[in-house]
Amino acid sequence: MTTTPPAPLVGRTAVPRPLFQDPCPAGFPSPASDYVERALDLNELVISDPAATYYVRAEGRSEMRAGVWSGDLLVINAALIPAHGDLVVAFVDGEHTVKRFCRDRTGVYLAPDPLPEEAHRYAEIRFSDGQELLITGVVTHVIRTLRRQP
């Protein structure tokens, strides 16, 4: 996984865009009205704590079932305390990784969430005495570009 330095959030310019009230079906188009619910700034949607927010670029296939694909931009909140099942960025044995944070009666571990046909490629990361785990943040949003600009 490659990391992207935190974006400067101080003095940022808000760019509110229309948020239409009617849902947009992914099937056949609906003759829905064009009623605008309100203006929406994506910064307000994905950044709840600017001082604790940073981004990383995902790399690899171990979290595809979780909705994270290689190349996605992950929004990370370093102030959140991870709960069982949260997707986290962790520093393990000198490397960063994105995995599910899990707890059971034996302790804390990190679990991959790949597509079922690729599950044999990835193992849980269990921790033994002396092995260090540092959670650097909880993944709160995934940003994926569907169409590159020409």
HELIX and SHEET records of a PDB file:
HELIX    1   1 LEU A   42  VAL A   46  1                                   5    
HELIX    2   2 PRO A   50  ALA A   52  5                                   3    
HELIX    3   3 PRO A  116  ARG A  121  5                                   6    
SHEET    1   A 8 THR A   2  THR A   4  0                                        
SHEET    2   A 8 THR A  53  ARG A  57 -1                                        
SHEET    3   A 8 LEU A  73  ASN A  77 -1                                        
SHEET    4   A 8 LEU A 133  ILE A 143 -1                                        
SHEET    5   A 8 LEU A  87  VAL A  92 -1                                        
SHEET    6   A 8 GLU A  95  ASP A 104 -1                                        
SHEET    7   A 8 GLY A 107  ALA A 111 -1                                        
SHEET    8   A 8 ILE A 125  ARG A 126 -1                                        
SHEET    1   B 2 ARG A  17  PHE A  20  0                                        
SHEET    2   B 2 VAL A  36  LEU A  40 -1                                        
END                                                                             
